Amino acid sequence: MAPRVHELPVTPATCFWGFFDNALPPVLRVASGDIVHIETLTHQAGDAPDLLMDAGTRAVYDAIPAAARGPGVHIMTGPIWVEGAEPGDTLEVRVLDMAPRLPYGTNIAAWWGYLYDDFGKERITIYTIDAAAGLARAAFAFDYRTTPKYEQPGNVTPPDPAARQPALANVIVPLRPHFGVGGVAPRENGRLNSIPPGAFGGNIDNWRFGPGAAMYYPVFHRGALCYLGDPHMAEGDAELSGTAIEASANAWVRLVVHKDFPVTHPILETPTHWITHGFDEDLNHAMKAAARRLLEFLVAHRGLTRDDAYSLISVAADFAVTQVVDIRQGVHGAIAKNLFLPA
């Protein structure tokens, strides 16, 4: 049977804000292998509402009350029930295509940014996005002076043209469209903060999770209950200032249930690499977790002994800091597919 194509627009009924909860009912049901055209919103559209908000965005911001948001900040679309997904299975979320909803994005040098103490202020930079050229350029920037400090889910800053200053003249930024957040219903019951990532996925913030890539999540509940959010148009490893180029986006994704590819934590597949992730409040512990999961992957899915896997990782794998700003810091380890010759 050919896969069906589903539409999942952003509405107050299809979005949830700032948390993960395995008790949320699904807003869409699909079969394994189906394709979903999914709309997703940035939680930072209020930085420049004249540029970052359209009618659909405003409807979600207006209809979801502050009491229903948090304790985190991200807007997710979902959950999606995938038929046949059972605890112990793996859900593949493959991004086929992704495009900005509007031609603007925002980056905040935020109070949770890694070098905030060096600056002592928050600053917003608005970028124009040229999807056809695959580039972004800064349109303007301004210091954020409203108190309390920025992190309020859905905060909207009225436009102040007089405060907008030129920024990053003669600089272009290559687009890296991707989802900062994606995952399945967590094993734990109750409402979880959307900011720290975990075994279920969530706010991993790996810029490689974009078109042509797939994330594999362990399934903890029937139907998997998948969601996506926190769309980005560009980000560097570490996400140093606290944010990427945050921009609402629409994407085509394929959801596939695997019965024979067990994973314990999210694993990312790109056209060229397999990538594991580690998370912890201590970056050293995150590094060890990413390394151990890469070793486990090579043993379980490439048939290596632990000794051989350890040697191969040391001579051929690459590790990098995914992010340092999401409470539980992230490290990822990548191994190239072309290391493995046909039998």
Steps between C-alpha positions, in 0.01 A plus 500: 500500500634842407568733792234757574578871523355689797474871578567623854459878520577711807185588692428544871371141495811346339768679702626470857740740663800459726467142622490130412233274649425141401133555595440742210247356252606468135385764252574278196521126434721362223629165379867408505657635182249783457612853417388804697511860385545664839497868594709615796537832682782677673431602858695821430276653235428782745851639454381680186126428470468724195733260312481164678126463557219426255134426572564133583783586735295764677210259542721257693659776709161651583311177570746307720490679837811565706379250760512223236863576405821391661697426702711508180467726198461299178188464286447144374263370232346163583493243645469260205392140561689257275314173453692192607749680723544312828734544798843367404462597134684784328336791318682649202416863429648586160498861382434510126478876453473813711430865419449818701141602562600868475821653362627615841664347805637616834807435712518600865817550699307390806552496875547123480765541226846366576673839505219710647722610790746646248230728354256557784208558266267326259500588131273395215619475140238459228605321180346500154483152350553434130390139468569487127861611547544302821624805688408733784610858567451716807229761449545685830566449871388658825571462871219337694422722799162376619489348848474231616764347280418340168401143580123523518316258270335704229627841604418758229712815464321788325705618201716806571655615171714757682678227698586290195868532404703371204676169567748266330550706187642305205459163676301205367398192697441165321164351589491175697125437536424247772285419801640586841229288663363163397415186684250258647299487820744466792508195720441714809147608592401861556598829345871531412682824421557531124849648536726209608530208252467139605476140387168582331661776292364845560723805473813336355590801282719313251501707181548185290138392563375655178411398144667173405546388861302278735487475878430161659320513836431219749126445541370496858121505441257357246473717192834669580320839521745696287532879483725762337578862581762767565574546128831664413647637180865502613701407807860440592620218724464610866215748421718737699279807548207284610309481171530425129332693218157416635233501227164332446515232232300244304644157429433166336590206725465122472426295813610135506477243781796259528471170687859389436709813568496549878641822644510634856555867415452714188731409212530727197565374148626739235589407141861451612507427876341331799489731804437423868420748778582546865335744742592610850533810716875424493652518152755230587219260591320590176816417307530160667134425431535585131815287474345201675191519279716514187688195625168322569375592152808352331468178699124460456457624143839451334601173664827623649647374824525758778879503465480560124233766541708685758801506268293612200338783695838630608645507148197590288207646698442871556346651813364851537299707743138504385385770740598651838178692572219246555553418871624151404794576272548289189787324323464297179729239350505429125631198309519505118303239309772458237732338754306177460570305183256246352552154645 
